[in-house]
Amino acid sequence: MAGVMLVVAVLLAVHSYLVVKREIAQFRDDMNLHAYLLGSVLSTSVSDIWNSVGPERARSIVADANRSERLVRVRLVWLDRQSGSEGAPLVGVQHLSPLDQGTEVLLPDYTIGDAQYHIAYFPVYFDSIHPCALELSQPLNSIYHYTRVTILQKIGLFIAFLLVGGGLIWWLGIKFVGRPIKALVGQAHSVGQGNLDTINELERSRDEIGALAKGFNQMVVDLRQARDRLEKETAQRISAVEQLNHAERLSTVGKLASGLAHELGTPLNVLSGRAKMIADGDMSQQDILESAGVIRQQAERMTNLIRKLLDFARKSPQEMLPENLAHSAEQVTHMLSPLAAERKVTIVNEGDSEIPPVQINVAQIQQVLSNLIVNAIHAMPDGGCITVQSGVRQVQPPADYGGAADNYAFVKVIDEGLGIPEENLSRIFTPFFSTKQVGEGTGLGLSVAHGIIREHGGWITVESTVGKGSTFSIYLPFEEKR
């Protein structure tokens, strides 16, 4: 609006200037025409009357002309008289040479003292000895006065236009633009804060603001629908991930079954033997009490093993708690030791109990470690040693993770197995990729582990040499970076 107002003001100023200039030029043309007509008629009349009637009558005609012309002064002047004497012309004789050839002289801007005059001379023929001319002079103060008045009028009109036009534009701008735009901005801020139930009433207008408001309302509706759809899809995706994680845990539980059965075999044999000794009745009261204590101890041992297995298999809530990674790694290695022992594999835990706690979902991290250790066991068909290390290390995050080097909690699973071919390293975290025999794996374990670690704000890496073994490293931040 201000730009439009400025352009209109400039155009009005230019138009006013051109109008004043044109009127001044027209005024000067009118003065020239009036002087020419008056001088032509009077010079001819004065010449004729002077020659026919006499000089007195000719002078009376000039006097009558002065009385009838309020602005123009008419005089008979003699060109041979000195300047300043009576009857001498107002201008110097050097300007009057055209009169000798019978041509009138027009001086539109002649300065006399501090005043400007419009002066015209017309030749008069009645005395060849003393050349004579008719002088018509008019001061230009009238045109200057007219110019000042016109300019003041134009300036007044210009100021009135600015005030009235500016006020009108300001009022119309506030009513039809400012308030609607302010309402749209408020709606935008509300939408930016997550309130997608805000609908403005401006779409009822049949102008551009109404079209904009209608489009804005439609955008809010689309955003609300997209949000609802995204929430629904997110809920479905979370449910699918939870089911996938649970299925992977159940798969690991199945692999642990045989090792657990072997682990329970020893305490069951002890229970059976002690119970048989008590049933034979050949034991003293002290021996019976001792056998009962042994039975209780072995029963608690079996109960503890079964409880750990059930806790691992059970769906866990998605809560993040401060936990020592070394402690979680120790629990997993203890649970998987029977399965490892069955395949002649030893698990060595080298955990640092002084690691500061990190915010993790304990069950999910244990699931990741279980998957890595079970994979390591399968990678050593002839037995060997698996080392589980945990601690704190300053590392540079990978490029896709970003950030500067910092201290991170880590867990490493190091095996002495067959290793992973180099062409497969870039695909091991891809869903359904597996090098195991049919029936031994789904190809989802590592991809699920990768997703869990990413959800915890960390990353997982692998280093492997064929024939020497593999090292899987998990890094987790001490502060939440998800």
C-alpha positions, 0 to 999 in steps of 0.5 A: 500500500505504501508503495502504491501511495508513493507512486501515486504521489510522485505521479501527482507531483509530476502532473502538477508541475507540468500543469503549472508549467503549461499554464505559465507558458499559456499566460505568457503566450496570452500576454504576447498576443495581447501586446501584439494585437493592442500594439498593432491597432494602436500604432496604426491608429496613432500614426493616422490620427497624428498625420490627419488630425494632429498630435494632441488627438493622437496623445489623447488616444494613447491616454485613453488606452492607458485608462482602459488597460489596467495592467499595460502601460502605453507610451509614445517614445522617441528613439533618439532621446537619451535614456532617462529623459522624458519620452525616452524608451525604457530599454536601450536603443541597441535592442530597438534596431528592428524598428528601423525596418518597420518590425516590432520588438518583443522583450518578454523578460526585461529587467529594470532595476529589481523588476521584470517587465514584458515590453513590446515596441511598435513603429509609428510613422509620422515624423521622419526627423524624430523616429517614434514608436509605441511602447507597451510595458507590463510588469511581470509581478502578476504572472509571478503572483499567479505562479505562486498562487498556483504552486501553493494550490497544488501543494495544498492539493498534494498535501490533502491528497496525502493526508486523505488518501493515506488515511483512507488507505491505512483504514482500508488496509487495516480493515481488509488486509491488516486484520485478516493477515493478523488472523492468518498469522495467529492461525499459523502460530497456532498450527506451528504449536501443534493445534490443528483444530484452528479454522478461520472464518475469512474464507467467506470473503470473496477476495484474494484474502478469502481464497488464501484463507480457504487454502490455509484452512484446507492445509490445516485439514490436510495436516490434521488428516496426515497427523492422524494417519501418521499416528496410526501408522506409527502405532502400527509400526511400533506394534510390529517392531515390538512383535518382531523383537518379541519373536526374536527373543522367543527364537533365542529362547528356543536356542537356549532350551537344550542348554537349559535342560542340560543345566537343570539336569545336575540339580535334578539328579541331586534332588532325586538322590537326596529325596530317595535317601530320605524316602529309604528312612536310613538317615538320621534327623541331622542328615534329613535336615541337611538333605532338605537344605540341599534340596531347597538350594538346588530348587532355588537354583532351578527356579532362578534359571527358569525365571531368567529365561521367562523374563527374557522371553516376556514382552518388556515395556518400552521404558528407559532406565539408568543401567550399568552395561557391564551388569547387563552383559554379565546377566546375558553371558550367565544365561547363555553359558549353558548353551555355549558349554553344550557347543564347547564354547567358553564365554569370558566376561571382561566388564568394568563395574565402574561404568557410569549408567546409561539410559537403556531398555534393559530387555532390549539391550539384553536381546541385542547381546543375546543375539550377538553371542548366539551368532558367535556360538554358531560361528564356532562349530569346533568350539572356542572362546567368546570375549564380552568386553564393556567399558568407556571409550572416547570415539568419533561417531560415524558420518551417518551418526554425526557429532564430535568425538566424545566418551561413549559406553561400549560393549564388544562381542569378540569371537574366534569363529569362521569370520564374515566374507568382506562382500557380506559385511555391508549387508549383514544388518539388512533384513532377511540376509543370512548366511546360516543354513535353512532353519537356523536363522531368519535373517532378522536378528542383526537388523533388529539389533541395529534398529534397537541400538539406533533407537537408543541413540547409538550405533553398532559396528562390525570388524571381521577376518575370515578364519580368525573371527569377528568383533561386534561393537555397540556404542551408547551415549551417556546423554539422550541423543535420539 
